[in-house]
Each structure stands twice: as C-alpha cells, then as structure tokens.
Amino acid sequence: MDFLSLSVIVTVAFFPPLLYMAWIRNTERYEREPWRAVFRSFIGGATVGIGMAAILEVILVHFYSSSLDFLRGYELIAKNEASINAIIIAGLIAPFIEEATKIYGITVSRREIDEIEDGIVYGASSGFGFASMENLLYEISALISGGFTAWLTVSIIRSVSSALLHGSATAMSGLGYSLHKFHRGSLLGGYLTAVGMHSSFNVIASIPIILSGINPLVYLFPLGIGIFYGITAFSYIRRKIRYYDRPHRPRAHRR
C-alpha cells in the first residue's frame, strides 16, 4: 500500500466523523466551544478511548469464551452459538466497555464545560473520534479481504450509520456529565442511556449474523434501520443542544 492509497483510506475514515463533529460544535449558537478543546476530545476518543476499549474487550471476550465452554452442552446454545455470541459481544460487552472508555474524551475537556449543552458537544466529539479510528480499522480490513468494492461499501455504510451512532450515544454521557456537574443529575443515567443506544444499534447491525443463510435481500432491512437509527440519533442530540443553548438561561462561570 503506497502513501497515496493510505492517505485516501485515512481521509475517507476520518472526514465524515470530523464533519459531524464540526456540525455538532456549530449547532451551539451562543458561546461556541473552542476548536482546540473540541479537537482534544476528538483525539482522546480516537486514541485512549479506542485503545482502552480494545484491551478490555479482548480480556472480557476471552473470559466470556472460556465460560461458554461450560455451557456448550446445552442444546439451545449448541444450535445457536453464532447468534448468541453476536448478541452477547455486540449487544452487551462492546457497548458497556466502549461507552465507558469514550468518557475519557469528555473529561479531558471538562474545564471548558460551563453550560449544560457543552457536555453534549464534548461527548459527541469523543464519540466521533472513536468512530474515525474504528472506521479506519474496519475499512482497511474490508480492503484487504474484499478489495475496492468491499472497502467502498463498508466506508459508505459506516459513515452514515455507526459513525453517527458513536457520537450521538456518547453525547448522552456528556449530557449526564453536565447535568451532574450543574444540577446534581445522574451521571450514571447518561452513561446507561449511551449504552442502551449503542447496544440496540449493535443488535440491529448483528441481524445478518443471526439470520445467516437467509436471502441476502433480507439484510437490506436491518441496514436501512441502522442508517435511519444513526441519522435520527444525530438529529436528536442537535435538538438537545438547541434546547439548552438559550441566551436567557443562566450560565456557569468558566474556571
């Protein structure tokens, strides 16, 4: 792979999440967040966030696989092992770990959070950073295993589905952080909302694995739902920012 090809791959993986990050940052009309802080959260999600998630997921998947050895004698598990693995790993293990590690991208810019909507902006930025690096890994894998067509397909699908979901879900953790900081709201509630969004999306995305062997046209349905889910979630967090971003609302002082 030459330098030009690598540059194109990296650009395709990072450009959509960066665009979404800028869109979210600019949704706030009053006292927009400084670019340096927004990029700091983005980089935090793309480095520490995804690095810690990868390590923890390897550990937990190993323990899960080891524990499954004791249960494979059960008929239900023996017949549906692939589907059960997809649901457990994608629907439980990955969302709980990834939404926890992406909070790092919020904390690195915590001093800039002096309004409730700020937590949404930094949470989304961290999530989009995480998504960009995940895009890169998945898209390189698709290119190596399936060639240009597979790479292009995965790139387009991830750009309009999972990338949007990652930022939108972590934005809810950011909202929980802000509410906890200013109103003693539930930080855990924001995190669990993020996990719920992430988990439900992953289960939808796992339907092709669960329905393995069915007519390929059936897979278009969960694909369509996943894209709709990502766009809807993104629109929702933009509405949340606009709701809290009102000039008459009292502002906290910057530290």
SULPE-V563304 format. One record per backbone hydrogen bond with DSSP energy under -0.5 kcal/mol. CO is the residue of the C=O (numbers start at 1). NH is the residue of the N-H. E is the energy in kcal/mol with one decimal. If there is no record, write none. Layout:
co = [CO	CO]
nh = [NH	NH]
e = [E	E]
//
This chain:
co = [2	3	4	5	6	7	8	9	10	11	12	14	15	16	17	18	19	20	21	22	23	24	24	25	34	34	35	36	37	38	39	40	41	42	43	44	45	47	48	49	50	51	52	53	54	55	56	57	58	59	60	61	62	63	64	65	66	67	68	68	71	74	75	76	80	81	82	83	84	85	86	86	87	88	88	89	92	93	94	95	96	97	98	100	101	102	103	103	104	106	107	109	110	111	112	114	115	115	116	116	117	118	119	120	121	122	123	124	125	126	127	128	129	130	131	132	133	134	135	136	137	138	139	140	141	142	143	146	147	148	149	150	151	152	153	154	155	156	158	158	161	162	163	164	165	166	167	168	169	169	170	171	172	173	174	175	176	177	178	179	179	180	185	186	187	188	189	190	191	192	193	194	195	196	197	198	199	200	201	202	204	206	206	207	209	211	215	216	217	218	218	219	220	221	222	223	224	225	226	227	228	229	230	231	232	233	234	235	236	237	238	239	240	241	244	246]
nh = [6	7	8	9	10	11	12	13	14	15	16	18	19	20	21	22	23	24	25	26	27	27	28	28	37	38	39	40	41	42	43	44	45	46	47	49	50	51	52	53	54	55	56	57	58	59	60	61	62	63	64	65	66	67	68	69	69	70	71	72	74	78	79	80	84	85	86	87	88	89	90	91	91	92	93	94	96	97	98	99	100	101	102	103	104	105	106	107	108	109	110	112	113	255	114	252	118	119	119	120	121	122	123	124	125	126	127	128	129	130	131	132	133	134	135	136	137	138	139	140	141	142	143	144	145	146	147	150	151	152	153	154	155	156	157	158	159	160	161	163	165	166	167	168	169	170	171	172	172	173	174	175	176	177	178	179	180	181	182	183	185	184	187	190	191	192	193	194	195	196	197	198	199	200	201	202	203	204	205	206	207	209	210	211	212	214	218	219	220	221	222	223	224	225	226	227	228	229	230	231	232	233	234	235	236	237	238	239	240	241	242	243	244	245	246	249]
e = [-2.3	-2.4	-2.1	-2.3	-2.6	-2.3	-2.6	-1.9	-2.4	-2.9	-0.6	-2.2	-2.5	-2.5	-2.5	-2.3	-2.2	-2.6	-2.6	-2.4	-0.6	-0.9	-0.7	-0.7	-0.6	-2.1	-3.0	-1.6	-2.0	-2.1	-3.0	-2.2	-2.1	-1.9	-1.4	-2.8	-1.1	-2.4	-2.7	-1.7	-2.3	-1.9	-2.6	-2.7	-2.0	-1.9	-2.7	-2.9	-1.8	-2.0	-2.6	-2.8	-2.2	-2.3	-2.0	-0.9	-0.6	-1.0	-1.4	-0.9	-1.9	-2.7	-2.2	-1.4	-2.7	-2.8	-2.2	-2.2	-2.7	-2.7	-2.1	-0.6	-1.9	-1.4	-2.4	-2.8	-1.9	-2.0	-2.9	-2.2	-0.8	-2.5	-2.1	-0.8	-1.4	-1.1	-1.2	-2.1	-1.8	-1.3	-1.4	-1.7	-1.2	-0.7	-1.2	-1.6	-0.9	-0.7	-0.9	-0.7	-1.8	-2.5	-2.4	-2.6	-2.2	-2.2	-2.3	-2.7	-1.9	-2.3	-2.4	-2.1	-1.6	-2.2	-3.1	-2.0	-2.0	-2.6	-3.0	-2.2	-1.9	-2.2	-2.1	-2.4	-2.4	-2.9	-1.5	-0.6	-2.2	-2.8	-2.4	-2.6	-2.5	-2.3	-2.4	-2.6	-1.7	-1.2	-0.7	-2.5	-2.2	-2.7	-1.6	-2.3	-3.0	-1.9	-1.4	-0.8	-1.2	-0.9	-2.1	-2.2	-2.2	-2.1	-2.3	-2.8	-2.1	-2.1	-2.5	-2.4	-2.0	-0.9	-0.8	-1.4	-1.9	-2.8	-1.9	-2.0	-2.5	-2.5	-2.3	-2.5	-3.3	-2.3	-1.9	-2.4	-2.3	-1.9	-2.5	-1.2	-1.3	-0.9	-2.2	-2.9	-1.3	-2.3	-2.1	-1.3	-1.2	-1.2	-0.7	-1.7	-2.5	-2.3	-2.7	-2.2	-2.4	-2.9	-2.3	-2.3	-2.6	-2.6	-2.1	-2.2	-2.1	-2.0	-1.6	-1.9	-2.0	-2.1	-2.2	-2.1	-2.0	-2.1	-1.9	-1.5]
//
